[in-house]
Amino acid sequence: MYCTACCGYLKCEQERDENMKKWNWGILGQGAIAVQMAEALMKEHGTIYAVAGRHMEKVTAFASAYTVEHCYDIESLLADEQVDIIYIATPHTYHYDYIMRALQHGKHVLCEKAITVNHRQLQEAMALAQKKQLILMEAMTIFHMPVFAKAKELVEQGAIGKLKMIQVNFGSCKEYDVTNRFFSPQLAGGALLDIGTYALSFVRWFLHAQPDTVLTNMIPFETGVDEMSGIILRNSLDEMATVTLTMRAKLPKVGIVAGEEGYLEIREYPRADSLQIRYTRDGWTETLDAGTRSDALVYELRDMEAAVSATANNSTLKLSSDVVALMDEVRRQWGMRYPFEDEEA
């Protein structure tokens, strides 16, 4: 599926069909991740069809930094029949509303993580996408980077023997600021939806079945959101995983996939381009490279366009759904609901 020998993209440059339809992308949002996607689109296509947001001064400033053909408010972006794909780059509390509105207007959607704040929202979005025959996909780097395709291939081929245990850490030392969105209950702040979604996506990528046993404990920040947590997972195949998260201490972003005959280690896993495999029997270690870290969002947009073009299956949405369901169960055990969830109930 991926050409890991040279470019690491979904299809090698030499194999790509130059006559493939050029999809018109609209970017919704102007934050740091939107900038990165704009750079990826410019690298891939040399132009961007549209950008939109709630504050036109920010929209026009964003457009002036890139080759953007149209500056829109949100309603105008949704109404433009020339827009094929909308990339949602807003904070995750806005994702559900924008996803549903975009789908209702007949747009394919690539949405930043976490794709929705709870599973009910995602189920509704998935049902609407299916009804409208549109592609909905999460911009989760782990589901799109070539090194993870390579790692899964190694696991499936039995390189490390029978899968037994996965171990994942993610610690991001956010500056102490009770007014920051990372610590706001109203904006679904906390470690779980911000960084835990990466760790749980790592776990779910390799497990052969969704966990049916979840054990967890959490220490809250003073605003009530989760500051630190530990999560233990087990599925029906007796594959286990442990996840460690914190928002106020630095931890290495390391994921380990262990089997009876060896283990894979992937460092800086949210945007990894290499892995190490160590064989238990003789201690032999080798490093394998796949893809390029700086092209993380290029892989996402290429996979999205392939799904829209029906040249590839949108298989990652089921994984996204499983991850959101796990986050729901974790929060249920913590007794933690966001204020707007009580209003929606």
N, C-alpha and C positions, 0 to 999 in steps of 0.2 A: 504493500500500500504506500509506504513512504520510501523515498530514495535517500537512504542514509549514507550512501557511499560518497555522494558529492554535495548536494544542496540541502537534503533533508526535508524538502517540501513534500506536500501531498502528492504532487507529480513533479518529476524532474523537469527542469526548464526545457530540455531537448524534446520531451514528450508532450508538452502542453499544446493544446489546440489553439492556435492563434486566432481562429475564427469563433472561439467561444464568446458568447454574449457578454458584453461589458455591463455589469450591473451598476445601477445608480444608487450610491450610498448616501444616507442622511445621518449625520451625527447629532444626537440629542444630548447636550451637556457640553461644558467647556472646561472641565477640571483636568487634573494631571493625566488621568488615564485617557481622556478624550484626546489630549495632545498626542499621546503615544499612538493611539489608533489613527489619528490624522497623519502622522509620520509614516505609519505602516501603509496606509492607503496611497499616500504620495509615492512611496517606494514601489508599490505594486502597480498602480494605475497612472500616476503622474498628475492626477486631478481628483477633486472631491466634489460631488454634485451639490450637496447642501449641508448646512449646519443650522441648528435651531436651539433656542433657549428662552428663558423667561425674561432675560435682560438683554435688550438689543445692543447695548453698548459693548457687552461682553461678546455677543455673537459676531458683531462686525470686527472687533479686535481679533478674535479667533480667525475669522475668514481672511483677514489681511495678512496673517502669518502663513497662510497656505493658499493653494490654488483652489478656492471654493467658489463654485459658480453662483450659489444662491444663499442668501441670508434670510432666515425665516423666524417668525414666532412659531410656537409649537403647533398650533392649529393649521397654519399654512403648510408646514412640513407634512403633516398627516394628510392634508387635502391634495397635495401635488401628486397627480397620477403617474408622473415620471419617476418617482421615488420607488425603488424596488426593495431595498433593505434599510432598516433603521437600526442603528447601533445606539443602545441606551447606556449612557455613561454617567448617570446621576447617582446620588446616594441610594442605597437599596430600599429605603422606605418608599421611594417613588416608583420603583420598578413595576410593581403589579399594575398600577394605574396606566402607566405609559405603554406597557406590553399590551394590555387589553385594548387600549385606544388604537394602537398601531395595527393590531390584528383586525380590529373592526374595520379599519380603513384599507384592508387588503395588503398590508406590508409584511414582509418577512422580518423577523426580529432576531438580532444578536444582542443579548443583554449581559451586562457586567455581573459579576458575582457580588453577593449571593443573589441568584436569579430572582427569588422572592424571599420574603421574611418568614413564610410558613408554607406548609404543604397544601393547605386548602387553597391558597392563592395560586400555587403552581398547578394544581389539578384543574382549576378553572381555566387557566391560561392554556394548558395543554389541550383541554377539550375544545376550546375555541379555535386553536391552531389547527386541530384535526378537522373540525367542521369547515373551516375556511380553506383547508388544504394548503396551509402555509407552514414554513419552517420557523420553529422557535428553537433557539440554541443558546446555551450559556457560554459566555466568554471566560471559561475556566481553563487557564493555560495547561494544566495537567492533562486535560482531555485532548489536547491538540498538538503538543510538542513531540517531535519525533523520538526523543529519548525515551518517552513513556511507551510509545508503540514498540520500540526495541526492547525495553525492559519487560513488557508484557509477553512479547514473543519468546524471550528467554525463559520466563516462568512457565509458559504453556508448553515449551519444548522440553521441560524437565531439567533445565540447567542447574537448578538449585534443589532438585528433588521435590518431594511433596511439600506444598506450601503449609507452613505452620503458624508463623507469627509475623506481624507487622508492627513496627515501632516508629512513631512520628512525633517530632517536636516542632513547635513554633512559638517563639517568644519575641514580642515586639515592644520595646520599652518606649511607650508613648509619653510625651511630656505631660507632667501633672497639670491638668487644666480641666476643671469640672464643667466648663462651658463648651469644651470641644465635642464635636459630634461623636467621637469614638466612645465617649462616656455618657451619652445622652440616652435615657430610656425612650424618649419620644421619637428618636431617630434610630431606634433598634441598635444602639451601640453595644459595646462589649467585645470580648475576644472571639466568641463563637462565630458570629456572622461575618466578622471582619477578617480574621486569620484562620479560625477553626474550619471554615469552609474549604480552605486549601488542604489542611491536614486530613479531613474526612474524605475529600475527593481523592487524595492519594490512597487512602485505605480502600475506598470502594473500587478504585481502578483495578486493584489486584485481587481482591477477594472474589471467590467464585460464586458467592451467594450473599444476599443482603443479611447483615447481622440481625438476629432475632433476640439476642440478649444484650442489654445495655446497662452498665453500671457506671455511675458518675458522681463526682462531688465538685463543689464550686465554692470559691471565696469571692464575695462581691466587692466591687468598688463602692465608695461612699454614696454614689448616685443610685446604686441598686443594680447596675449592669454587672455582668460577669467579668472579673479581673483575672482570676486564675482558675483553672479547672484541670481535672484528670478524667479521662473517659476510657473504659474498658469495653471492648466489643467481642462478640463471639457469634458465629453463624452455625447453621445446621451441619456443616462439614467439619466442625471443630477447628476452624481457622480462627485465630484470635488477633486482636490489634489493641494497642495502647496509644493514646493520644494525650500529649501534654501541651497546655496552652497558657500563655500569660501576656498581659498587656502592659505590665510595669516592670518587666525584667527581660533582658536579652537572652534568648536561647538560640542555638544553632538550628537552622532550618535543614534538618537531616531526616530522611526517611530510610528505613531499613526493611527489606522484605526477605524473611528468613525461611529456608526450607531444610529438609533433612540432610542435604548434601552441600549446602552453601548458602550464601546470602548476597543480595544486591544492596548497595549503599548509594543513595542519590543525595548529594548535597545541594543546598540552595534550590530545593526541588520546585518551588513555584515557577522558576524559569531555568530549569536545568538543561544542559546540553552534553552531559557526560554521566557515566555511572561506573562504579567499581563492582566487580564480582569476585568474591572470595570463595574458594572451594574448600570445604571442611576437611576432606580427607588428607590433602597434602599441603594446605595452606597457600596454594598458588593464588595470586591476585592479578587481575588484569583490568585495564581501563578501556571502556568503549565510548566513543563519541558519536553523537547523532544530533544533527541540527545546529542551530546557532542561537545563543541566548538572546541576542539583540533582535532576533526576528520572531519573538514570542507572539506578538499580535498579528504578524503576517500569517503565521500558521492558522491562527483563529479565523482570519477573514478568508483564507483559502479554503478551509474546511467548510465555512459557511457558504461560500459561493458554490462549492462542489455539491453541497446538499440542495441548494436552491436549483442548481442545474440538473439535479437528479443523477449526478455521476457518482454519488456516494450516499450511504445511508446516514440518517441523523440518529445514530445509535447512542450518542452521549446524553441525550435528554433524559433517558431512563436512569442513567447514573446520577444526573443532577437531581432528579426526583427522589432517588434513594437517599442522597445526601441531605436534602431538605427534610425528609421524613426523619432521619436520624437526629438532626438538629432540633426538630419538634419534640422528639422523645427525651432528648437530653434536657431541654428547657422544662418539659413537664416534670421530670424528676427533681429539678431545681426549684420548681414552683415559681418560675419566672415567666411572666407575660408582659408584653409591651403595652403601654396605655391604650394605643389605638386598637389593639386586638380585643380589649374588653368592650370598646365602643362598637366593633364590628360583630361581636357575638350576638 
